[in-house]
Structure formats: structure tokens, C-alpha cells
């Protein structure tokens, strides 16, 4: 799988991009803030930046190894975008 989301059954994720950069769009349709969401993307990316309509803490536990990039979103409101490079 190109994209996996752990820690929630109410988040839909969409992945676009290529080997050099990728964008993950996260949509939380629960109406509540999701805490501790983990995302795994196939491919090695060196940095990530999160953007959201409300204040969002920085991504945590960022790692790129074994052909995949993983990170945690400490708190996810209704929508966020993660840009990987």
C-alpha cells in the first residue's frame, strides 16, 4: 500500500505526488479532534510540513527508513495537509 493511516477509523487520507515530493490530505469526519494519528507513506522523504485551518502542533516521531516515511499527527481537527519532500 502506498498510504496507511493508524489510530483512527474516521479519517480519510488522499496521497498525491511523486518520488521527489508528496502531499497527504487528511479529512477527519468525526466532528472531534483526533489525537495520536500515525501515517505511513511509501517512499523516502526527508522533511514534512503540516498545514491546517486551525493551529496544529508540529509533526512528531518523523522517520524515513526501510523504503517508507512515517510520522505522527499529535492533534487532527477537521482537515490538514502534510507536504513531504
C-alpha positions as CSV (number, residue, x, y, z in Angstrom):
1,X,0.0,0.0,0.0
2,X,1.2,3.5,-0.8
3,X,-0.5,5.1,2.2
4,X,-1.6,3.8,5.6
5,X,-3.3,5.6,8.5
6,X,-3.2,4.1,12.0
7,X,-5.1,5.2,15.1
8,X,-8.5,6.2,13.7
9,X,-11.3,4.8,11.7
10,X,-12.8,8.2,11.0
11,X,-10.0,9.7,9.0
12,X,-9.9,9.6,5.2
13,X,-6.5,10.2,3.6
14,X,-5.5,11.0,0.0
15,X,-2.0,10.8,-1.4
16,X,-0.7,12.7,-4.5
17,X,2.8,13.4,-5.8
18,X,5.8,11.5,-7.0
19,X,9.2,10.3,-5.7
20,X,10.5,13.8,-5.1
21,X,7.5,15.2,-3.2
22,X,4.1,14.1,-2.0
23,X,1.0,15.6,-0.4
24,X,-1.2,13.8,2.1
25,X,-4.6,15.3,2.7
26,X,-6.3,14.2,5.9
27,X,-10.0,14.6,6.4
28,X,-11.5,13.9,9.9
29,X,-15.2,13.4,9.6
30,X,-15.9,12.6,13.2
31,X,-16.5,16.1,14.4
32,X,-14.0,15.7,17.2
33,X,-10.2,16.2,17.4
34,X,-8.3,13.1,16.7
35,X,-5.2,12.6,18.9
36,X,-2.2,10.4,18.1
37,X,-2.8,9.7,14.4
38,X,0.1,7.8,12.7
39,X,0.6,8.0,8.9
40,X,2.9,5.8,6.8
41,X,3.8,6.7,3.2
42,X,5.7,4.5,0.8
43,X,8.9,6.3,-0.2
44,X,11.7,8.1,1.5
45,X,11.1,11.8,2.2
46,X,13.5,14.0,4.2
47,X,11.1,16.6,5.6
48,X,7.5,17.3,6.3
49,X,5.3,20.3,6.9
50,X,1.8,20.3,8.1
51,X,-0.9,23.0,7.3
52,X,-4.4,23.2,8.7
53,X,-7.1,25.8,9.2
54,X,-6.6,25.8,12.9
55,X,-3.4,25.8,14.9
56,X,-1.7,22.4,14.6
57,X,1.3,21.2,16.6
58,X,4.3,20.1,14.6
59,X,4.5,16.5,13.4
60,X,6.2,14.2,15.8
61,X,8.1,10.9,15.5
62,X,9.2,11.6,11.9
63,X,11.3,8.8,10.5
64,X,12.3,7.7,7.0
65,X,13.7,4.2,6.7
66,X,13.1,0.8,5.1
67,X,11.5,2.4,2.0
68,X,8.8,4.3,3.9
69,X,8.3,7.6,5.7
70,X,6.3,7.6,8.9
71,X,5.1,10.4,11.2
72,X,2.5,11.2,13.9
73,X,0.0,14.0,13.9
74,X,-0.5,14.9,17.6
75,X,-3.9,16.5,17.1
76,X,-6.0,16.5,13.9
77,X,-9.0,18.8,13.5
78,X,-11.4,18.6,10.6
79,X,-8.7,18.8,7.8
80,X,-4.9,19.0,7.4
81,X,-2.4,18.8,4.6
82,X,1.1,17.3,5.0
83,X,3.7,18.2,2.4
84,X,6.6,15.7,2.1
85,X,9.9,16.5,0.3
